[in-house]
Amino acid sequence: MRNYVCYLSICMLLIIGSLPMQPIQAEIRNSDIESEVVFEGQWMSNTRSLSPIPFTASIGGDQLTLKCTSPNYDVNITIVNANGQPVWQRDFTAPETSFVSISLDSLPQGSYTIEISNDYGGYLQGIFQL
């Protein structure tokens, strides 16, 4: 019985090994990839003290998604192109900052900086690529 199982295993290996190999191509599309945006800066709260950075950002497809763990203050969000020109800007009130989704489909490929600021001197920036 043991020899029979060994014989079948070798036969299967030979059969599978002799099958013609088909080239496989995989295409990675930007909509399937999600990348994180890393923020740098100092975040000041209404107590004028340094706070942990409350924002996280990720890019998936043509959407930039911002999440805030403590949406307690109004913020200004600006996206600046590589030439330093603002290409998108908007003010958000405190409740709106918990989840912000920004469409990037109108922006050409390149390097961009997202800037987030509040009225208490907090300023964050992160660089991302399209």
N, C-alpha and C positions, 0 to 999 in steps of 0.2 A: 504494500500500500504506500509506503514511504517513497519508494522508487517511482511509483505511478504519479504521485503529487509532484515530485521533483521534475519528472518528464513533462508534465502538463505546464509547469511554471516556465520551463525552458522553451517549450513550444509557444507559449503566449508571448514571451519576451521576443522571440524571433519574429512572430507575426506582427506584433506592434512595431518592432524596430524596422520592419521592411515596408511599412506604410509610407507613401510619399509624404514628404514634409510640405506643409502649406505655409507660405509666409503670412505672418499675422501683422497687421498694422493697427496701431492705436493712435487715435487723434485726441489730443488734449485740448479742450475748449476752455476759454476763460470763464465761461459760466459755471463750469464744474469745479473750478479751483477757488478756494477761499484763502485769502491771506490776511494776516493781522497787521495793523498799523501800530507802531510803537510810539508812544508819546514821551516827550521830554518837556521839562519846565517845572514850574512851581504852581500849585493850586492853592489859592487863598480862599477861605470861606468868610462868612459874614462876621466871624469872631476875629478876623484879621490874623489868623494863625495858619501855619502850613497844615494842609490836610493831605491824606493819601490821594493819589490821582484817581478820581471817581469814574473816569471814562475809559471804555474799551471801544475799539473800532476794528471792523473787518470789512474786506472787500470781497464780494462774491458776484461774479459776472459784471454787470454794469451798475451795481448798487453798493454804496458805502453805507454801512450800518453802524450807528453809534449807540452805545448803551451807557447810561449813567446810574451808578449805584445809589447816589444821593441827590436826586433832582430837586434841590432846595433853593436854587438861584437861577436867575435869568442869565443866558449866555449868548454870545455872538459867535457864529461859526463862519469861517471864511476859508475858501479853497483858492490857493494861489498857484499859478503856473510857474514853470522854470524861469521865466523872465521877471518874476516878482509881481505880475499883474493879477489882481483878483478876478477869478472867473466865475465864482459863485459866493454869495454872502446872504446870511439871514440871521435875524434875532429870534431866539426862542425863549418863551416864558418858562418858569420853573417846572410846571407839570409836564410840559412838552419834552423836556430834555431826557426823560427816562428812556425813550426810544426814538431815534431819529434815523430816517432812511433817506438818502440823497441819491438821486439818479445821476449816473456819470456818463450816460450814453451819448450826450452831446459833446463830450470832451475828447479831443484827439489823443492818441497815444503819447505818452511822455511822463515826465516826473512832476509831481504835484506836492504841495504842502498844505495840510489842513491845520488851521489855527483856531483854537477855542479860547475865548477870554470871558471873564466876568467883571462885574463892577467893583470887585474887591481887590483887584490887582492880580487875579489868577490868570495865568497864561500857559497854554500847552500847545505844542506843535508836533506833528508827525508827518513823515515823508512817505509817499506811496507812488507806485508806478502803475500805469495803464498800458 
